[in-house]
Amino acid sequence: AGAAFPICLYKKDNQYTACLMKCTHKGCEVEVQGSRYVCPCHGSEYTFAGAVLQGPTELPLVRYQVSVDAVNIYIHLPTAERS
């Protein structure tokens, strides 16, 4: 099953951050604008690490653990439970 929102992978100083591009305010897809993520629906802004810069949101973006080896970058997604 595909994800409803993309994940953005950001690299700074050899450190990677992976954030779900879903605004934690009302669920719109955030966009990259300059040096931040911005929600086009209500104006919330986030750092590339997912921290809130400006509301109305009060919660950071969902982040995923990232690991790297000599060849690959891995984004560790939670596994879905089956009932």
PLY file of the C-alpha trace (Angstrom):
ply
format ascii 1.0
element vertex 83
property float x
property float y
property float z
element edge 82
property int vertex1
property int vertex2
end_header
0.00 0.00 0.00
1.33 3.43 -0.87
1.68 6.27 1.58
-0.81 9.11 1.44
1.97 11.71 1.86
5.58 11.88 0.66
8.56 11.74 3.00
11.23 14.39 2.53
14.85 13.44 3.22
17.07 16.37 4.20
20.85 16.33 4.65
22.82 18.85 6.70
26.40 18.36 7.89
26.28 14.63 7.01
23.16 14.14 9.15
19.89 13.05 7.54
16.38 13.91 8.67
13.25 12.28 7.22
9.91 14.01 7.80
6.40 13.08 6.71
5.13 16.00 4.64
1.78 16.11 6.44
0.95 19.21 8.47
0.08 18.33 12.07
-2.54 21.11 12.16
-5.20 19.97 9.67
-3.40 17.37 7.56
-2.51 19.31 4.41
0.66 18.43 2.50
3.50 20.78 3.41
5.86 22.16 0.75
9.51 23.14 0.67
9.81 26.93 0.55
13.29 28.36 0.87
14.84 27.05 4.08
11.68 25.61 5.66
8.55 23.53 5.15
5.34 25.56 4.79
1.72 24.44 4.87
-0.19 26.15 2.04
-3.55 25.64 3.79
-3.12 27.62 7.02
0.47 28.91 7.03
2.18 26.65 9.57
5.96 26.58 9.14
8.53 23.97 10.18
12.31 23.57 10.14
13.78 20.84 7.96
14.14 18.86 11.21
10.35 19.08 11.62
10.25 21.58 14.52
7.51 24.22 14.56
8.60 27.71 13.49
5.14 29.25 13.23
1.58 28.13 13.97
-1.28 27.58 13.97
0.15 24.06 14.45
1.49 23.20 17.89
3.03 19.83 17.02
6.20 19.02 15.04
6.13 16.99 11.85
6.34 13.20 12.13
9.99 12.16 11.84
11.48 8.81 10.93
14.78 7.31 12.00
17.43 7.37 9.27
20.57 5.25 9.03
23.27 5.04 6.38
25.93 2.62 5.27
28.62 2.95 2.61
26.08 2.69 -0.22
22.51 3.24 1.03
20.34 5.57 3.04
17.58 3.82 5.02
14.39 5.44 6.30
12.95 3.24 9.04
9.18 3.22 8.67
6.92 1.75 11.34
5.49 -1.62 10.39
1.75 -1.88 10.05
0.03 -4.40 12.27
-2.39 -6.83 10.66
-5.52 -7.92 12.42
0 1
1 2
2 3
3 4
4 5
5 6
6 7
7 8
8 9
9 10
10 11
11 12
12 13
13 14
14 15
15 16
16 17
17 18
18 19
19 20
20 21
21 22
22 23
23 24
24 25
25 26
26 27
27 28
28 29
29 30
30 31
31 32
32 33
33 34
34 35
35 36
36 37
37 38
38 39
39 40
40 41
41 42
42 43
43 44
44 45
45 46
46 47
47 48
48 49
49 50
50 51
51 52
52 53
53 54
54 55
55 56
56 57
57 58
58 59
59 60
60 61
61 62
62 63
63 64
64 65
65 66
66 67
67 68
68 69
69 70
70 71
71 72
72 73
73 74
74 75
75 76
76 77
77 78
78 79
79 80
80 81
81 82
